[in-house]
Structure formats: C-alpha cells, structure tokens
Amino acid sequence: MKQVKKYALTAVCVASLALSGGAFYQACASEAPAAVAGQPVDLTFAAKKAVPAVVHIKYVQNSKVREVEVQDPFADFFGDPFGFFGNPNQGNGSRKQKMQTPKKEATGSGVIISSDGYIVTNNHVVADADELTVTLTDNREYSARIIGTDKTTDLALIKIDGKNLPTLPIGNSDDLQIGEWVIAVGCPYNLNSTVTAGIVSAKARSIGANGVESFIQTDAAINPGNSGGALVNTKGELIGINAMIYSQTGSYSGYGFAIPTTLMNKVIDDLKKYGTVQRALLGIQGMDLLKYKDAQKEQGKEVKDYGTNDGIYVAKVDEEGAGAAAGLKEGDVIVSVDGKEVTKMSELQEVVFNKRPGDKITIGYMRNKHKVTKTVTLKNAQGNTSVVKPVDMDVLGGNFRPVTAAQKETLHIGSGLEVIKVNNGVLKDAGISRGFIILEVNDKTMKTINDLQEVVKAASTSKDPVLYIKGVWPTGRKAYFAVQVDGNNK
C-alpha cells in the first residue's frame, strides 16, 4: 500500500476564529429550498450565493539576492584562509556565495466575508508574499495587503480596497451533520469559479498537520489551487475554508479537509483586534485514549482500566500551566469540557482554541475510575492571562543596515546588521550603542532587516519574550545581550 501524503492546495508550493453573532454575517436574501428525504438535493442556490464571493489570489515573491554557504571541493586545495584574493576560506571546505533566488508565483483562493473587502484564506497561500493580486468573478482586479496570519491554523486575513463587494454569510460548522451535502468553491488549476459537490464525511478530524486540527472531512473534489476556497452548505453559508487534500498523487482522490468556521471566526476576530491570535492554553500534552491503549498493547504492556473507553489521555502536564493549577495529573483522562462530552484530542483542541486567556472552562476527568470536575482558568503562552500583542522593531529603538563587504572582511563575519542609530528603547537600556553589529538573534543568523523584524515579532508573542543577541563590536570583541520584548514595551 502506498504511503498517503498530505498536500496544501496552492498550485505551486511557495515556501510551504470569535465573531460574536458574526460581525461579518449577512442574511440570505432568500431561503434555500428545503431538502426532502429521498429526493435529490438542489445545490444551485448554494452555488449562486457562493461563487461571486470566492476570489482568485495570485501570489508573487520577487527575486532576491541572498548569501549562501556552498560546498567547494577545491577550497582546501587552493586554500585562501586569509582572504588575500577576496574569498576567505573558512577551513571547512565551504565558501560564501551570492545567489539570486528565482521569482516565485502561485495561485490560491479566498472568500470575501465583508462588503468592504476583508478576505479569509489560508496562511500558506499568502505567507511571505511581496505582491498579492485578487481577482473577482467579474474580473475586477485588486491589490491586497495582509492584515494578519496564523500558521498554527493555516488561516490568514487579507484586505482589498473595495465597496459593496459580494459576500458569503458565515454559518455555524458545529451544526453540520455527517452525510450532509456541501459544495467546494475555488480556483483549482487556475480555473476561476469551480464548484464541486459531496458530503461531510467526518468532523473533528486530525491528520497530523502539526497545528490546531479539527478538520471537516469531505468527498467534494478539492484540488491544488482550492486552498482558501469555500466549503458551503445547502443554505449558501460558509462552513469551512478548504485547506488540504489527502492524496497519493497530489490531486483529488477521495478526501479533502476544511477548517471549520468555529475556528475561523476566532482567528479572524483576533487578527483584526490584536494583530495576533490570543491563544488560550490548557497546559497539557495528550492523545486519544483509544490510541494510547493501542500503543500500550503494541508494546506488550498491560492496559489499565480508566473507568471509561473514550476520552483524552493526559500524558504530560506543564507545571506552570492552567491544567496543573486545576489539579490535572499525568494518567488522568479528560471526558468532558463545559458539560459536553469529548472523545478526541481534536475536539478538546477546538473547544480550548475558541477561548481566550483568562476564560474559564469546566473540565471533567477520570482518575482512579472516579470522575472529577474542576474549573480551569486558561492562560497564554507566557503563563498569564494578559492580552498578547506582537511588537515590531520600534520597540528596539534603533536603526539598522546590513554590514558592508569591508566589514565582513575586517571582522571575518559572513553577515550581520550594524546598529547605525540608537534612540530610546530596549537596546539603549541593555547597553547596545551605535556601531554594534548583530550577528544572531535567538539562534537565527541576521542577514536582512526583515530577519530582525520576524524574530522580534515571533519572540514578543512566545512563552519566552526575550531576544538573545549575539554580536561583535567594531574592535572585534564579541558581546551577548538579553532584552525583553513584549506588549508592555510599547
């Protein structure tokens, strides 16, 4: 049997939510025809509602000059360790070389959720784009800007400057039922306004895509280019954002996966309000109890009686997390959240993801075959209940430029960012002044100003909002600094 592979749905691989009441919700102008048992389902109403609101997205990443380390089989033989000929040998059979990366283009889909131009799509459709062009079904073309992205859920919010744009009303994916008819609308293979139909095959599906997973599984045909497109119910409501296929070939072969609107709404609302997702954490690691039992059997171990056959086995508890504060321990089995039964890790993930730090949930779990119920106050990655806001380079209080070729040769460095001006900010507080050259931040080599911007943003919303800076002074003396960057610095 061939190994089944996962594919993100952009035509070319390019690197690669809670609205209360639905702030973007627009009531249907007319009612969808009611389904009659035993009769064919009419999907024309849903298609008519969905097609105008689904757009084609063109991604462009421009060609760039990058410095890379390449292996040189003759580097040691014709060694130039002191750089007399302008190409110092590092003594490891490699050398630095400037290369021009090719221009990258890809296409995907998106869904207009507000008449003034907010569009939801996949993170992998727009991540690292230099240019985004959105084309509507009537061939109107707009340049788009990124409002925010979330890699964990593979969702992104972009914006075009338009008015009175066609929109797709947002439905409640929790109301979906297995076997219910749905249509997938998108732009596969660069074909605009393509509609395919199928049924909901499963809910809360986890496929190991390394993020928050609670996918809607459907057998509606989904192909490359459908990424970010709409999964729509018979009422003409958006109930999912198409994200992945499971395939041996890279093309549709039976199953596609969509991100439910219950997750989408939270991501979109957070990106608009805060610029980043406010992620609540229970502070545990776990897996489906059935999977855990199967693993124990395969290892020849005795399977314990937990007093339940379904639930989430708690494999590890973060000592500083919300779960530990509520008394959860390794070996407990979570069976309910807020009075609702949960049997899979994906179900628990979806419930917790839709909360914000500071929210309370009621956890029911089995310990020694007895059920315990506790109220848990969820925390953020930094271990508190504050709003986490991303910061940009302004918090550093400095201006920077890539080092020159002369500086590289003099200091024997491959790359770096020179501090050319220091204002009030965390750099000044740490004792970093003009002339200092930043080589690495949080173990990432600094080659461009964008490298620094990315690491600052990532650190500001992480569990450890600190920049660990490695650098060198113009005299050649190395130095190390640790500076804190979080929303409180702004």
PyMOL commands that set and color helices and strands:
alter all, ss='L'
color gray80, all
select helices_A, chain A and resi 44-53+123-126+173-175+188-190+261-274+289-298+322-325+345-353+393-396+405-411+426-430+449-460+487-489
alter helices_A, ss='H'
color red, helices_A
select strands_A, chain A and resi 5-8+54-61+65-71+94-100+104-112+118-121+131-135+141-150+155-160+181-186+194-205+215-218+230-233+238-247+255-260+284-288+312-317+333-337+340-341+360-367+370-377+398-402+417-422+437-441+444-445+466-472+478-484
alter strands_A, ss='S'
color yellow, strands_A
deselect
rebuild
show_as cartoon
